[in-house]
Amino acid sequence: MSEDPFVAHRSLLFTVAYEMLGSVADAEDVVQETWLRWAALADAERGAVREPRAYLVRIVTRLCLNRLRTLARQREEYVGEWLPEPLLTSPDVAEDVELAESVSIAMLAVLETLLPTERAVFVLREVFDVPYDEIAEALDKSPAAVRQIATRARRHVAARRPRMSVSRSEQEQVVERFLAALATGDVPGLLKVLAPDVLVVGDGGGLAPTIPKPVRGAGKVAPVMARFAEVTPAVRASVVDLNGGIAARIDPGGENDTAVSFVIEDGRITQIYAIRNPHKLERLREVAELRR
């Protein structure tokens, strides 16, 4: 018996939805709705689907576009900076450089600046190499229009995307140096590992304290970070795989309330994304509890 097409392509469908929405919870909801629509088809209707993968991707894309319109209104009312929900990944994902880059917090933050249709076209074409005619069918547009949207989205992303060419081992070394300096309040150590123009973005969603707006400059952030160990002496920090790269989980005294993602270039951290909104960390806690 051959594997059901939905089961065979479920991982792809989730990744498409996650890259379009930036939310694990919303991506899972979209995949579940896709399954319900697929399961509702009669056997004869399923048999008539010549390309199940394209059919399922089309459903996911349309559901994501509908959800993006709702999310756009919610994010306008969001307290502080909005960052994507972190996704626990494995070293296998990191080995696929293009996929790892596409699900990184930094890239998802860039994709958030695209219009919904531009985001859909970019994800489907640039990440998953979906043919233009299939994208056009999913979006109810002509292939020519989709090509124009793809060109516009590609230029927009190219002007903002971070460089992600650092090896996994180098990422790990840099993050470990950062965490060691953070844990000891070592300002010189932080200045050595942070790029001079490092950008720090925090997301507490109004539910956890964090910086109210992005801050740039090692000279500004290093002294503040150095006080972290003094304020939270029982802090625990560990290196984890999040969004296709080396990241950190910081647990100040019993609650894992921060996930930190990094962009690293030339041996230094150029961008830091600290996610503290507890709703966005629920799945990380659930996975941690399951592994105990």
HELIX and SHEET records of a PDB file:
HELIX    1   1 PRO A    5  LEU A   21  1                                  17    
HELIX    2   2 VAL A   24  ALA A   39  1                                  16    
HELIX    3   3 ASP A   43  GLY A   47  1                                   5    
HELIX    4   4 PRO A   52  GLU A   76  1                                  25    
HELIX    5   5 PRO A   91  GLU A   95  1                                   5    
HELIX    6   6 VAL A   97  SER A  102  1                                   6    
HELIX    7   7 ILE A  105  LEU A  111  1                                   7    
HELIX    8   8 PRO A  116  PHE A  122  1                                   7    
HELIX    9   9 VAL A  123  VAL A  127  3                                   5    
HELIX   10  10 TYR A  132  LEU A  139  1                                   8    
HELIX   11  11 PRO A  143  ALA A  158  1                                  16    
HELIX   12  12 ARG A  168  THR A  184  1                                  17    
HELIX   13  13 VAL A  187  VAL A  193  1                                   7    
HELIX   14  14 ALA A  218  ALA A  226  1                                   9    
HELIX   15  15 PHE A  228  VAL A  231  1                                   4    
HELIX   16  16 PRO A  278  LEU A  281  5                                   4    
HELIX   17  17 GLU A  282  LEU A  290  1                                   9    
SHEET    1   A 6 VAL A 215  ARG A 216  0                                        
SHEET    2   A 6 LEU A 194  ASP A 203 -1                                        
SHEET    3   A 6 ARG A 268  ILE A 275  1                                        
SHEET    4   A 6 THR A 258  GLU A 265 -1                                        
SHEET    5   A 6 GLY A 245  PRO A 252 -1                                        
SHEET    6   A 6 VAL A 235  LEU A 242 -1                                        
END                                                                             
